[in-house]
């Protein structure tokens, strides 16, 4: 099966082990005990087929139509309304792009410094590392303001709802795992309704590992859809962003 992205996550499992010892009579005694081990699990996002792409487009169109029939406004209508009222402008869009470009450049510069062992960094590199992390923190806060604004403005649009539903559709159909040497769907079910039901069951479970897997699928597939590309270097950049984001959260 062709893939557009693969990843591994470790899961702590309880494994039964056997220890052989000899007693005073020279007989072999087998003692069983249970211990926790971190076992890697493999997952991947399958490359969609032509029929899946057609089905996704149809599903998205149906969701938009249903939302409009239910009385939700289109993005065009909301955008026109907000622009006329001066809530969201072209200048906001321009500033958002500028901030995002600043963040990407900062991540790239930070990666260069991180490739140098901390003990071998120059004073300028150490100083710059602190400046970059602070700059990234401030930039993310500013980006978050814009993202919250966008979300609040368009969250009730027909297209917004349809896009989120379609992202979930892709997650249900492209998410796979390797199990006993076989590549199998992560979300089981013969119909879309069955898969949605299984998805809800997994989300409701109090299992941090399963939730982490689903979150990773959602993150990656959302990135794939929004950016419209599936080149290896694109996902390498995503990995850097996620790693930097985790490190930044620790720093902040």
C-alpha atoms as one frame of an Amber mdcrd trajectory, in Angstrom:
protein
   0.000   0.000   0.000   1.371   3.415  -0.965   1.924   5.852   1.873   2.246
   9.604   2.227   3.404   9.583   5.857   4.547   6.995   8.414   5.269   7.270
  12.116   5.897   5.222  15.239   4.627   5.668  18.787   5.777   3.678  21.784
   3.228   2.030  24.046   3.911   0.712  27.528   2.632  -2.859  27.714   2.822
  -5.538  30.395   4.878  -8.499  29.214   5.279 -11.841  30.950   8.871 -13.025
  31.126  10.441 -16.255  32.348  13.578 -16.541  34.443  15.336 -19.893  34.751
  17.314 -20.692  37.902  18.613 -23.850  39.566  17.639 -24.921  43.052  19.896
 -26.657  45.563  19.137 -30.012  43.925  20.303 -28.770  40.546  16.802 -28.736
  39.130  15.756 -25.965  36.773  13.111 -23.705  38.257  11.143 -21.388  36.001
   9.846 -18.205  37.585   7.331 -16.095  35.720   7.042 -12.389  36.282   5.370
  -9.442  34.591   7.148  -6.270  33.670   6.370  -3.183  31.624   8.126  -2.653
  28.317   7.951   0.194  25.817   6.908  -1.380  22.517   6.959   0.611  19.247
   3.780   0.576  17.155   3.780   1.540  13.489   1.155   3.703  11.796   0.818
   5.383   8.425  -1.385   7.603   6.297  -2.219   5.821   3.053  -2.027   7.613
  -0.272  -5.621   8.148  -1.420  -6.930   6.502  -4.542  -8.719   8.409  -7.289
 -12.062   6.995  -6.159 -11.401   8.140  -2.586 -10.566  11.652  -3.779 -13.801
  11.775  -5.773 -15.762  10.448  -2.792 -14.202  13.069  -0.496 -15.147  15.906
  -2.847 -18.696  14.605  -3.051 -18.872  14.214   0.726 -17.653  17.792   1.234
 -20.204  19.160  -1.259 -23.008  17.245   0.422 -21.976  18.586   3.840 -21.914
  22.180   2.545 -25.361  21.773   0.978 -26.814  20.246   4.117 -25.392  23.041
   6.264 -26.801  25.737   3.976 -30.210  24.063   4.064 -30.041  24.103   7.845
 -29.605  27.881   7.741 -25.826  28.283   8.089 -24.209  31.097   6.095 -21.487
  30.533   3.520 -17.948  31.845   4.018 -18.561  34.293   1.177 -21.602  35.752
   2.939 -19.815  35.962   6.277 -16.678  37.422   4.700 -18.707  40.101   2.930
 -20.494  40.904   6.170 -17.304  41.131   8.212 -15.437  43.186   5.627 -18.279
  45.657   5.397 -18.256  45.964   9.166 -14.473  46.223   9.261 -13.969  43.216
  11.512 -11.456  41.384   9.321  -9.407  43.158   6.643  -6.803  42.449   3.970
  -4.236  44.025   6.282  -5.037  41.329   8.855  -4.382  38.625   6.239  -1.101
  40.254   5.238   0.058  40.576   8.841  -0.845  36.938   9.565   1.284  35.726
   6.647   4.195  37.904   7.774   4.044  36.470  11.288   3.915  32.908   9.969
   6.980  33.575   7.755   8.829  34.955  10.790   8.003  31.815  12.767   9.211
  29.438  10.034  12.514  31.335   9.647  13.002  31.279  13.420  12.408  27.517
  13.508  14.981  26.974  10.750  17.561  29.148  12.523  16.911  27.403  15.834
  17.382  24.014  14.167  20.848  25.051  12.961  21.863  25.971  16.505  20.314
  22.799  17.948  22.505  20.739  15.606  25.507  22.020  17.566  26.118  20.286
  20.901  25.232  22.653  23.727  28.725  22.453  25.237  30.245  23.454  21.884
  28.057  26.493  21.205  29.595  29.937  21.107  28.399  32.710  23.379  26.705
  34.341  20.398  24.864  31.090  19.595  23.736  30.703  23.215  22.514  34.289
  23.269  20.798  33.905  19.909  19.102  30.680  21.046  17.468  32.574  23.893
  16.460  35.417  21.586  14.938  33.029  19.048  12.900  31.082  21.613  11.546
  34.330  23.036  10.781  35.607  19.540   8.970  32.345  18.701   6.957  32.562
  21.891   5.811  36.114  21.150   5.099  35.322  17.492   2.991  32.292  18.418
   0.945  34.416  20.801   0.268  36.928  18.024  -0.587  34.154  15.562  -2.916
  32.621  18.109  -4.830  35.898  18.327  -5.394  35.851  14.566  -6.277  32.166
  14.545  -8.776  32.667  17.347 -10.246  35.582  15.422 -10.545  33.525  12.239
 -12.055  30.644  14.137 -14.607  32.830  15.878 -15.564  34.551  12.607 -16.008
  31.518  10.401 -16.631  28.670  12.819 -20.348  28.720  12.043 -19.999  28.866
   8.257 -21.225  26.003   6.092 -17.781  25.521   4.522 -16.018  25.465   7.882
 -18.283  22.735   9.182 -17.950  20.787   5.916 -14.153  21.079   5.971 -13.939
  19.701   9.513 -16.283  16.873   8.618 -14.213  16.109   5.504 -10.959  16.104
   7.490 -12.519  13.539   9.804 -13.690  11.583   6.724 -10.112  11.458   5.474
  -8.826  10.439   8.908 -11.300   7.560   9.028 -10.347   6.348   5.547  -6.580
   6.957   5.345  -5.406   6.031   8.856  -3.726   2.628   9.015  -1.545   0.559
  11.301   0.776  -2.420  11.038  -0.549  -5.372  13.000   0.998  -8.840  13.019
   2.918  -8.028   9.858  -0.177  -6.817   8.010  -1.318  -3.331   7.009  -4.857
  -2.807   8.282  -7.210   0.179   8.713  -6.948   1.891  12.085 -10.681   2.635
  12.138 -12.687  -0.519  11.473 -16.152  -0.717   9.966 -17.825  -1.644   6.691
 -19.641   1.669   6.306 -18.772   5.293   7.052 -21.335   5.261   9.843 -19.605
   2.228  11.390 -16.248   4.020  11.261 -17.686   7.168  12.839 -19.162   5.030
  15.610 -15.815   3.288  16.189 -14.052   6.672  16.157 -16.403   7.953  18.892
 -15.819   4.796  20.940 -12.042   5.234  20.786 -12.202   8.934  21.669 -14.432
   8.166  24.669 -11.973   5.582  25.989  -9.641   6.599  28.795  -6.575   5.511
  26.826  -3.871   8.134  26.419  -1.967   6.112  23.810  -4.987   5.721  21.505
  -5.813   9.401  21.877  -2.214  10.308  20.991  -2.417   8.189  17.831  -5.698
   9.792  16.757  -4.339  13.281  17.465  -1.284  12.528  15.323  -3.476  11.328
  12.453  -5.654  14.445  12.755  -2.609  16.746  12.852  -0.885  15.157   9.852
  -3.974  14.803   7.662  -5.101  18.352   8.454  -1.636  19.565   7.418  -1.842
  17.526   4.214  -5.261  18.911   3.322  -4.566  22.549   4.193  -1.187  22.674
   2.410  -2.244  20.570  -0.561   1.101  18.786  -0.884   2.539  15.444   0.170
   6.249  15.715  -0.577   8.645  14.165   1.991  10.283  17.536   2.648   6.897
  19.027   3.518   6.404  16.489   6.275  10.003  16.933   7.409   9.151  20.578
   7.967   6.033  19.520   9.863   8.113  17.243  12.104  10.488  20.127  12.839
   7.559  22.368  13.640   5.977  19.806  15.988   9.307  19.077  17.702  10.019
  22.777  18.076   6.502  23.397  19.339   6.926  20.783  22.073  10.333  22.179
  23.044   9.035  25.716  23.003   6.179  24.777  25.304   8.719  23.369  27.725
  10.813  26.512  27.514   7.857  28.835  28.024
